[in-house]
């Protein structure tokens, strides 16, 4: 299973502190891994991985941003243990901010000292390419081996890689997009043909351009070079989030867009989440559901800079066969405390994503207390950390304790998420330097 790094049947939590200090090196970045157990995540069983860790390519350098954006997991070498791919998009190679990816392999004792590095070859690197900022995993050619897709902004491309049992890297097809500003990617079998497809959301640095969701089809030859399904996702924005999961149970993955800067009922940056339903033709603007805080059943109301949709992730909380969606609302004010933030859970149904029965959680419901500009909901994940068949909720709180950051983990029981027994931790709680790390800015999902 993805994120089960030691193969014990429990998913593990990966949270990046991309501006964390490593040794004496500021803003080098690290990833904190907290292992799952029968009682959920266990902060006593953890690892902190940086570019100074044994086997990890590169070295800790100021501003590398190890863990910035790119975190994804799969068993790339088919040895029965999940591996972790981590991006360092600001890594300087031939040029500044060329970027690289470290693929760290799992083992019976967890993530090991065995890793390989991916980057564009010398001479092909471009300044500010940010290779590795966006990544996703899937079996694009249905050969039984999971592939890794890595975004290269300056190349306007998504490079794919696979790995042999000996962990040799094999380059696969490259998908191209005409836009040059990348915001997120996700994978799922959207057309139902058994091959994983790649969903992307991009625009151009020209703010007159539109946010565009594209679907690149997987096939026996791998990922297609050009998109076969394209949707205009609305006005230009600086950030969107993306996930994929079958929220209506029809056997096809749906593409979930967090459009956090969307104007709702005249309120700027209130935000929305859009589910584009999969079909043989991919996705279509006519086949969608939009959920906002004005949707019946959803907590709160559209307010300026709520940023509903700051992050999105999918998983099945209630074991009904429909994917559910976790939503970050990092700008939400709680009890008059500005931008304290919260997370909302939307449940999938046979008719698609709905506000009915949704749940919302702030730090009033978990660990700690809402504080100004905590930005709870900076990242979300839905993974089964205790192996009870129900996905638990992880939430990033990127500015907890004045930009140190932290993570909240809420259990699923009885088919619902509960704040009872929630666990919260900061960098110091897992043996890392907490200062200015922004821990929880990104979570593996």
C-alpha positions in Angstrom: 0.0 0.0 0.0 1.2 3.5 -0.6 2.6 5.1 2.6 3.1 1.8 4.3 6.9 2.1 4.4 7.6 -0.9 6.7 4.9 -3.2 5.2 3.1 -3.8 8.5 -0.4 -3.0 7.1 -0.7 0.4 8.6 -0.4 3.6 6.6 2.3 6.0 7.7 2.1 9.8 7.8 4.6 11.9 5.8 4.7 15.6 6.6 7.2 18.1 5.2 8.8 21.0 6.9 10.2 22.5 3.7 11.8 25.5 5.4 13.1 23.6 8.3 16.7 23.9 9.6 18.9 20.8 9.2 21.9 20.9 11.5 23.1 24.4 11.1 21.6 24.9 7.6 18.5 27.0 7.5 15.6 26.4 5.1 17.1 23.2 3.8 13.9 21.3 4.6 13.0 17.9 6.0 10.2 15.3 6.0 8.9 13.9 9.2 7.5 10.4 9.0 5.3 9.1 11.8 4.4 5.4 11.6 0.9 4.0 11.9 -0.1 1.3 14.4 -3.2 -0.4 15.8 -3.9 2.7 17.8 -3.2 5.2 15.0 -0.1 7.3 14.3 2.6 6.8 16.9 4.8 9.8 17.4 7.3 7.6 19.3 8.0 5.7 16.1 9.2 8.3 13.7 11.9 9.4 11.3 13.1 12.8 10.2 14.6 12.6 6.7 16.6 15.3 5.0 19.3 15.6 2.3 21.8 14.9 5.1 20.2 11.5 5.8 22.2 8.5 4.7 21.7 7.6 1.1 19.6 10.6 0.2 21.0 12.5 -2.9 22.4 15.9 -2.5 23.2 17.6 0.8 21.3 20.0 3.0 21.8 23.5 1.6 20.1 26.8 2.4 16.8 27.2 0.4 16.7 23.7 -1.2 13.1 23.3 0.0 13.3 19.5 0.5 9.7 18.5 0.7 8.3 21.6 -0.9 5.2 20.5 -2.8 6.3 17.1 -4.0 5.5 14.2 -1.7 4.1 10.9 -3.1 4.3 7.2 -2.4 4.1 3.9 -4.1 6.0 0.6 -4.2 8.1 1.6 -7.1 10.5 -1.4 -7.0 7.8 -4.0 -6.2 9.5 -5.4 -3.1 6.4 -5.2 -0.9 7.3 -2.0 0.9 6.1 1.5 0.0 8.6 4.0 -1.1 8.6 7.8 -0.7 9.3 10.3 -3.5 10.3 13.8 -2.2 10.9 16.9 -4.3 13.5 19.5 -3.6 12.4 22.0 -6.3 14.8 24.8 -5.3 17.9 22.6 -5.5 20.7 24.3 -7.4 22.4 22.0 -10.0 23.8 23.5 -13.2 21.4 26.4 -12.6 19.5 28.0 -9.7 16.2 26.2 -8.7 16.7 23.4 -11.2 15.2 20.9 -8.7 15.6 17.2 -8.1 13.6 14.3 -6.7 14.8 11.8 -4.1 13.1 8.4 -4.2 13.7 6.7 -0.8 13.0 3.0 -0.6 11.0 1.3 2.1 12.1 -1.8 4.1 11.0 -3.9 7.0 12.4 -1.3 9.3 10.8 1.6 7.4 12.4 4.1 5.0 15.9 3.0 4.5 19.3 4.5 3.5 18.7 3.3 0.0 17.6 6.1 -2.5 18.0 7.3 -6.0 17.9 10.8 -7.4 16.1 12.1 -10.4 16.8 15.4 -12.2 17.0 16.6 -15.8 20.4 15.9 -17.5 23.1 18.5 -17.5 22.6 20.9 -20.4 18.8 20.4 -20.3 18.2 22.1 -16.9 16.6 25.5 -16.8 16.7 28.2 -14.1 13.6 28.2 -12.0 12.4 25.0 -13.5 11.3 23.6 -10.0 11.6 20.0 -11.1 9.9 17.9 -8.4 7.5 20.5 -7.0 4.6 18.5 -8.3 4.6 14.6 -8.5 2.1 11.8 -8.6 2.3 8.0 -8.9 0.3 5.5 -11.0 0.5 2.6 -13.4 0.2 4.5 -16.6 0.8 1.5 -18.9 -0.9 -1.3 -16.8 2.3 -3.4 -16.6 2.0 -4.0 -12.8 4.7 -1.5 -11.9 3.9 1.9 -10.5 5.4 4.8 -12.4 6.3 8.3 -11.2 5.3 11.5 -13.0 7.3 14.6 -12.2 6.5 18.1 -13.4 9.0 20.3 -15.2 7.6 23.8 -15.4 10.1 25.3 -17.8 9.9 22.3 -20.1 6.0 22.6 -19.9 6.1 18.8 -19.5 5.5 15.9 -17.1 8.3 13.3 -17.2 7.5 9.7 -16.3 9.8 7.2 -14.7 9.7 3.5 -13.7 12.0 1.4 -11.6 13.3 -2.1 -12.0 13.6 -4.6 -9.1 17.2 -3.5 -9.0 16.0 0.1 -8.6 17.4 1.2 -12.0 15.5 4.2 -13.3 13.8 3.8 -16.7 12.6 6.9 -18.4 9.1 6.7 -19.9 7.0 9.0 -22.2 6.7 12.8 -21.6 3.4 14.6 -21.6 3.3 18.3 -22.8 1.1 21.3 -21.9 1.0 24.7 -23.6 0.7 26.5 -20.3 3.8 27.3 -18.2 2.5 27.8 -14.7 2.0 24.5 -12.8 -0.2 24.3 -9.7 -1.0 20.6 -9.0 -1.3 17.1 -10.4 -3.2 13.9 -9.4 -3.7 10.4 -10.8 -6.6 8.0 -11.2 -8.3 5.8 -13.8 -10.7 8.4 -15.0 -11.9 6.7 -18.2 -12.1 3.2 -16.6 -9.8 1.4 -19.0 -7.5 0.0 -16.3 -4.7 2.4 -17.0 -3.9 5.3 -14.6 -4.5 8.7 -16.1 -2.8 12.0 -15.1 -4.8 15.1 -14.2 -3.1 18.5 -14.1 -4.2 22.0 -13.4 -2.2 24.9 -14.9 -2.4 28.4 -16.2 0.1 30.8 -17.7 2.0 33.5 -15.9 0.0 36.0 -18.0 -2.9 36.6 -15.6 -5.3 36.9 -18.6 -5.0 33.2 -19.0 -7.5 30.7 -17.5 -7.1 27.9 -15.0 -7.2 24.7 -17.1 -7.6 21.1 -15.9 -6.2 18.6 -18.4 -6.4 14.8 -18.5 -3.5 12.8 -20.0 -4.6 9.3 -20.8 -2.6 6.2 -19.8 -2.3 3.3 -22.2 -0.2 0.3 -23.0 2.6 2.6 -24.3 2.4 4.8 -21.2 1.2 8.3 -20.7 -0.1 10.1 -23.8 2.0 13.1 -25.0 -1.0 15.4 -25.2 -4.2 15.9 -23.3 -7.4 14.1 -24.5 -9.7 16.0 -22.2 -9.6 19.6 -21.2 -11.8 21.8 -18.9 -11.8 25.5 -18.4 -11.7 25.7 -14.6 -12.3 29.4 -14.3 -10.4 32.7 -13.9 -6.7 32.8 -13.4 -5.5 32.3 -9.8 -2.2 31.9 -8.1 -3.0 28.5 -6.5 -5.3 25.5 -6.8 -5.2 22.0 -5.5 -6.1 18.7 -7.1 -7.0 15.1 -6.1 -8.7 12.1 -7.6 -11.0 9.5 -6.3 -14.3 7.7 -7.2 -16.8 9.8 -5.3 -19.9 8.4 -7.0 -18.9 4.7 -7.1 -19.2 4.2 -10.8 -15.7 2.6 -11.1 -14.1 5.6 -12.6 -11.9 8.2 -10.7 -13.3 11.7 -10.5 -11.0 14.8 -10.5 -11.4 17.0 -7.5 -10.4 20.6 -7.8 -9.8 23.0 -4.9 -10.5 26.4 -6.3 -9.7 28.4 -3.2 -9.8 31.9 -4.8 -13.2 31.5 -6.3 -15.7 34.3 -5.7 -18.9 32.9 -4.1 -22.1 35.0 -4.0 -20.0 38.1 -4.5 -17.5 37.2 -1.8 -14.0 37.2 -3.0 -11.7 34.2 -2.3 -14.4 32.4 -0.4 -13.5 29.3 -2.4 -15.1 26.2 -3.9 -14.4 22.5 -4.4 -15.4 21.1 -7.8 -15.9 17.4 -8.6 -15.4 16.6 -12.3 -16.9 13.2 -12.9 -15.0 10.6 -14.9 -16.3 9.0 -18.0 -15.1 7.3 -21.2 -14.4 10.7 -22.6 -12.4 11.8 -19.5 -13.9 14.9 -17.8 -16.3 17.5 -19.1 -17.5 20.9 -17.7 -21.1 19.7 -18.1 -20.5 16.8 -15.7 -19.5 18.4 -12.4 -20.7 19.4 -8.9 -19.5 22.5 -7.1 -19.5 22.6 -3.3 -19.0 25.9 -1.3 -19.7 27.0 2.2 -23.1 28.2 0.9 -24.0 24.5 0.0 -26.6 23.1 2.4 -24.9 20.9 5.1 -21.5 22.6 4.8 -20.3 24.4 7.9 -19.7 28.2 7.8 -20.7 30.7 5.2 -18.7 32.2 2.3 -16.5 35.0 3.7 -13.7 37.0 2.3 -10.5 35.0 2.1 -11.9 31.8 3.7 -10.0 29.9 1.0 -12.3 26.9 1.0 -10.4 24.3 -1.1 -6.9 25.3 0.1 -6.1 21.6 -0.1 -8.0 18.5 -1.1 -7.5 14.8 -0.6 -9.6 11.6 -1.1 -10.2 8.4 0.9 -13.0 6.2 2.0 -13.9 7.1 5.6 -17.1 5.1 6.1 -16.3 1.9 4.0 -19.3 2.5 1.7 -17.2 2.3 -1.6 -17.5 6.0 -2.3 -14.4 8.2 -2.0 -14.8 11.0 0.5 -13.0 14.4 0.2 -11.1 16.3 2.9 -11.0 20.0 2.3 -8.6 22.6 3.8 -10.2 25.9 4.7 -7.0 27.6 5.9 -8.4 31.2 5.9 -11.5 30.4 8.1 -11.9 32.7 11.1 -12.8 30.8 14.3 -14.5 32.7 17.2 -13.2 35.9 15.7 -9.7 34.7 15.4 -8.6 35.6 11.8 -7.2 32.8 9.6 -7.1 30.2 12.3 -8.3 27.7 9.7 -10.2 24.4 9.7 -10.8 21.2 7.8 -14.0 20.0 6.3 -15.0 16.5 5.2 -17.4 16.0 2.3 -18.9 12.5 1.8 -19.3 10.8 -1.6 -22.7 9.3 -2.6 -24.1 7.5 -5.6 -25.1 10.8 -7.1 -21.7 12.4 -6.4 -20.2 14.8 -4.0 -22.6 16.3 -1.5 -22.7 18.7 1.5 -25.1 16.3 3.3 -23.6 15.0 6.5 -20.4 16.9 6.1 -18.1 17.6 9.1 -15.8 20.4 10.0 -13.0 20.6 12.6 -11.0 23.5 14.0 -8.5 23.4 16.8 -11.5 23.9 19.1 -12.3 20.3 18.2 -8.9 18.8 18.3 -5.6 19.7 20.0 -4.5 23.2 21.0 -6.6 26.3 20.4 -7.3 28.5 17.3 -4.8 31.2 17.0 -4.5 34.1 14.5 -2.9 33.0 11.2 -2.4 29.3 12.2 -3.8 28.4 8.7 -5.1 25.0 9.8 -6.0 23.2 6.5 -2.8 24.1 4.7 -2.7 20.4 3.7 -5.0 17.5 4.2 -4.7 13.7 3.8 -7.1 10.7 4.2 -5.2 7.5 5.0 -6.0 4.5 7.2 -3.3 4.8 9.9 -4.8 2.1 12.2 -5.9 -0.4 9.6 -9.6 -0.5 10.6 -10.7 0.0 7.0 -11.6 3.6 7.5 -9.5 6.5 6.3 -8.3 8.9 9.1 -7.9 12.6 8.6 -4.5 14.4 8.8 -4.4 18.2 8.7 -1.5 20.5 8.3 -1.3 23.7 10.5 1.5 25.4 8.7 1.9 28.5 10.9 1.3 26.9 14.3 3.6 28.5 16.9 4.6 31.3 14.7 5.5 29.5 11.4 7.0 26.5 13.1 4.0 24.5 11.9 2.3 21.3 13.1 0.0 18.4 12.2 -3.3 17.2 13.6 -4.5 13.6 13.1 -8.2 12.7 13.7 -9.4 9.2 13.8 -12.3 7.6 11.8 -14.6 5.5 13.9 -18.1 4.4 13.1 -17.9 5.7 9.6 -17.2 9.3 10.8 -14.2 11.4 11.7 -14.0 12.3 15.4 -11.9 14.9 17.2 -11.9 12.7 20.3 -8.5 11.3 20.9 -6.9 13.6 18.2 -3.2 13.8 18.1 -1.2 16.9 17.4 2.5 17.4 17.0 5.1 20.0 16.0 8.6 19.4 14.8 10.1 19.1 18.3 7.6 16.4 19.0 9.1 14.2 16.3 12.7 15.0 17.0 13.2 17.8 14.4 14.1 21.4 14.7 10.8 23.2 14.8 11.9 26.8 14.2 10.3 28.2 11.1 9.9 24.8 9.5 6.3 25.3 8.2 5.7 21.7 9.2 2.4 20.6 7.7 2.6 22.8 4.7 2.5 19.6 2.6 1.2 16.1 3.6 1.6 12.9 1.6 -1.9 11.9 0.3 
